[in-house]
Amino acid sequence: MERPFESETTGYVIMNFQTALEMIAKIEGRPERIAVVRRAGVLVGALKEDAGNGV
């Protein structure tokens, strides 16, 4: 099948850290993954160190 334009085929998705945390908590709920993503958000300045609301 010929595609009329080039499109992303890797499944790569870009979203903000808070949305990512909410999705991870809802879909898998693994605390270690949530901790890693939260820490990455803090390190890049997208989240505050004490970012609350459960995720």
WOSULVEN-V284487 format. One record per backbone hydrogen bond with DSSP energy under -1.0 kcal/mol. NH is the residue of the N-H (numbers start at 0). CO is the residue of the C=O. If there is no record, write none. Layout:
NH CO
NH CO
This chain:
19 15
20 16
21 17
22 18
23 19
24 20
25 21
26 22
27 23
28 23
33 29
34 30
35 31
36 32
37 33
38 34
39 35
40 36
41 37
42 38
43 39
44 41
45 40
46 40
50 47
